[in-house]
Amino acid sequence: MPQISPEQAGGQNVCAFLDTIAWSEIGTALLKISDDGYNVLVGSTPARPLLFHNYAKHPRIRNAKLNSDAAGRYQFMGRYWAYYRDHLSLPDFGPHAQDVWAIQLIKECKALKAINAGDIEQAIHLCRSRWASFPGAGYSQHENQMARLIEAYDDARRLLP
């Protein structure tokens, strides 16, 4: 579950969408064996979790095989850290900051209205440029099927208070 409250996030639908992104990017198993995904490095697998332990800043640990330094619950690229840290006044790369950053990306994709209306398929479509695991992202990485993402969202929504 996101570390940000539904009130801070803009509602329970937004929190469930954040959970959907995390599920899509890193999967259920890694969410369970990490700090709910907040400390996961790109390339992690349940059999070989790659985790970082200092939230002071984006770890910027490059996975040469994947040519990426994505990290955290929402797999943020290190090259964007300084901009979003300053733009959003983030104190660190901790869980709350990662949630705030993810919500900012959702806003930039103009997907909040769709999320709040419960049109998760449209929200996923709008956010596909930010998350490689969304269908149609086009990053030559694994993309999850829309039906499975909507199922993950529905599961996340049911778990919220």
N, C-alpha and C positions, 0 to 999 in steps of 0.2 A: 504494500500500500504506500502511496506517496506520503512523504513527511509533512507536506503542506495540508492545511485543513481545507475542507470543502468551501468554507467561507473565503479563505484566502485564494483558493484556486478559481473561484467563480462558480462553484456548485459541484454536486456529486457527479454529474455527467463528465465534467472535466477531470475529476479524480479518476473515474473509471477509464477515461481515455488515456490518461497517463499510465495507468496499469496496462492498458492494451499496448501502448508503445513499448513498455518494458518487456512484456511477454513476447512481442514480435521481434524485438532487437536481441534479447538474450535468452529467452525461454524460461519456463517454469522451474526446471531443475537448477539453473544457475541462480535464480531468484532465491531459492531455498537454501543454497549452500554458501551464499555470500551475504553481504549486508543489504539484503533485499535488492541487489543489483547495483547499488550505488558505488561499489568498489570493484566493478568488473572491467577488465581490459578486453579489447577486441581480440578475437581468436580463442577466447575461453570456451571450454567444453565442460560438461559435467564430470567427465573422467579426468580432465586436466584444467582445472579452474586457474585462471590467471587473474590475480587480485592485487590491488594496491592498498596501502594502509595509511596513507597520509592525505587528508582532505584539504591541506593548505592551498593547493592550486591544482589545476589539471595536471595529471602525471606526465603527459607527453611521452609515454613509452611506446616507441614505434615497433609494430609487428612487421618485420621485413617481408615475411611471406605474403601478408595481406596489403602491404604498403599503406598502413593506416596506424594512427595513434588514438583511435576512438576509445573513449572510456566513459564509465559511469552507467547509470541505469538507462539512460537514453542514448548512449554511445555518441557523445559529443566529440568532435574533432578538436585537437589541441590548437590548431591555428586560429580558431575563433574565440578561444578563451579570453584573451586580453580585451577584446572588444566587448563581449557580453559582461565580463566582470566589471568593467568601467561603466558601461551603458546602464546596467541594472544595479550597480553598487553592491555587487556580491562580495561578501566578506571572505569567502573561501569556495572550494569546490564540494562542499558538504551536501548532504541530502536535500536540505531545504533550498539551497542555491541551485542544485540541479533541477528541482521541480520548477522553480521560478524561471530558469532558463528555458526549459521545455515549454512552459506556458507562453513565454515570449515568442518562441518559434511558431507555436500554434496560432498566435495572434498575427504574426507576420504572414502566415499562410491564409489568413482570413477565414479560419475554420471554426472560431468560437461560436458563431451563430448556428452553424450546422450541429456542433456538439450539443449546445444547449437545447436545440430543437429535437435532439435524439436521432439526427440523420448522420449516423456514424459512417456509413458508406461514403457519403459526400465529404465528410471530414477527413477520412483516410485518403480519398482522392486528392483533396486540397493539400494535404501534408506529405504527399509521396516524394516531393523534392527534398524533404528534410530527413526522412528515415528510409534507408536503403532496403529495409525488409518489407516495406509497403508495396503492394502490387502496382506495377507501372513506374516504379522508381527509376529503373534503367541504369543502375550502378554495376551491372554484371555480377550481382551478388544474389544470394537466395532471397526470393520474395515470397511472403506468405500469401495464401489464398484469401480473397475477400471474405468468403463465408466463414473461414476459421477465425479471422480477425473480429468479425461481428460476434461470433460465439465467445471469443475471449473478452470482448467488451461486455457482453451480457453477463458473463460469469463474474467479472469484476464489479459490475453494477449491483448484482445480487449480494455481494459480500460487504458492500458499504452499509453503514448504519442508517 
